Every structure is written in structure tokens, then in C-alpha cells.
């Protein structure tokens, strides 16, 4: 199955709280018209807090799952995101409890 490409890889599950990342949130970001999405995606990929990011349909352009060191870490990430010249709007949702996954 690995040779046939059915199995794409193996993953390790890490407890974010053991690393001091006690706050999880989904941050939706909308870019301004004509912004360079490749550059924005590279900047996201370089952030340690980002565990998942997807280009999505709907009112936002991206949904970003972050794991941060407390409220201060989330605040720092959102401030960084809002300071990005390409980001026109953000909306943050705290994850209170993970139900599946």
C-alpha cells in the first residue's frame, strides 16, 4: 500500500498542553483584493502556532487552527496576523472542547 501511494505517511500525536500551548483557536482570515496568496501561505507555514490552515469558501479566505501559549500567545498571533498588509479582516473562535479528531 505504501508503494501504491495509498498510505501517504505516518503521524505523531503531540499533546499541545505538554508544550505549554493551552489555548486552541480557529482564526478566519480574509485577504484584501489582489493580494499574493502564495506569500501569505508561506508566512503562515513559518509560524509555530499554526497546526492547520486551509483556503476555504465562505466569508473568509482562510481558516487557521492555532495552538498558543495562553491568551497572550493567541493575542500575539492575532496581532501578527492583523499587522500583515494582505489581511483585511480576522475572526477568532476559541475551541472550548474537541469533540472528535
SVG drawing of the C-alpha trace seen along z (x, -y; Angstrom):
<svg xmlns="http://www.w3.org/2000/svg" viewBox="-20 -47 29 49">
<polyline fill="none" stroke="black" stroke-width="0.4" points="0.0,0.0 2.9,-2.4 4.4,-1.7 0.9,-2.2 0.5,-5.6 -2.5,-4.5 -0.6,-5.1 0.8,-8.6 2.7,-8.6 2.6,-8.3 1.8,-10.9 2.8,-11.5 0.2,-13.0 1.6,-15.5 -0.2,-16.9 0.0,-20.7 -0.6,-21.4 2.7,-19.4 4.4,-22.1 2.7,-24.9 0.2,-25.5 -3.0,-25.7 -5.2,-27.7 -6.5,-26.4 -8.5,-28.6 -9.7,-28.8 -8.8,-32.1 -10.6,-33.0 -8.7,-35.5 -9.8,-37.5 -7.3,-38.9 -7.6,-42.2 -8.2,-42.1 -5.2,-41.3 -3.0,-40.1 -0.4,-37.5 -1.8,-34.3 1.5,-32.3 3.4,-34.8 0.6,-34.8 0.6,-31.0 4.4,-30.9 4.2,-33.3 1.6,-31.1 3.6,-28.0 6.5,-29.6 4.5,-30.2 4.9,-27.6 1.4,-28.2 -0.2,-27.1 -1.2,-23.4 -3.5,-23.5 -4.5,-26.1 -6.9,-25.8 -8.0,-28.0 -11.8,-27.9 -15.1,-29.1 -17.5,-31.5 -16.9,-34.8 -13.2,-34.2 -10.4,-33.2 -8.6,-31.0 -9.4,-29.0 -6.3,-28.6 -6.1,-26.3 -3.6,-27.6 -2.3,-26.3 -0.9,-29.1 0.8,-29.6 -2.2,-31.1 -4.3,-34.0 -1.1,-36.1 0.1,-33.8 -3.2,-33.9 -3.2,-37.7 0.3,-37.9 -0.6,-35.6 -3.8,-37.6 -1.8,-40.9 0.8,-39.5 -1.9,-38.4 -3.7,-41.7 -0.4,-43.6 0.1,-41.6 -0.5,-44.1 -2.5,-41.5 -5.0,-40.7 -8.2,-42.7 -10.2,-41.0 -9.9,-38.3 -12.4,-36.5 -11.2,-34.3 -13.1,-31.4 -11.7,-29.7 -12.0,-26.0 -13.6,-25.1 -13.5,-21.3 -12.6,-19.0 -15.4,-16.5 -13.7,-14.3 -10.4,-14.1"/>
</svg>
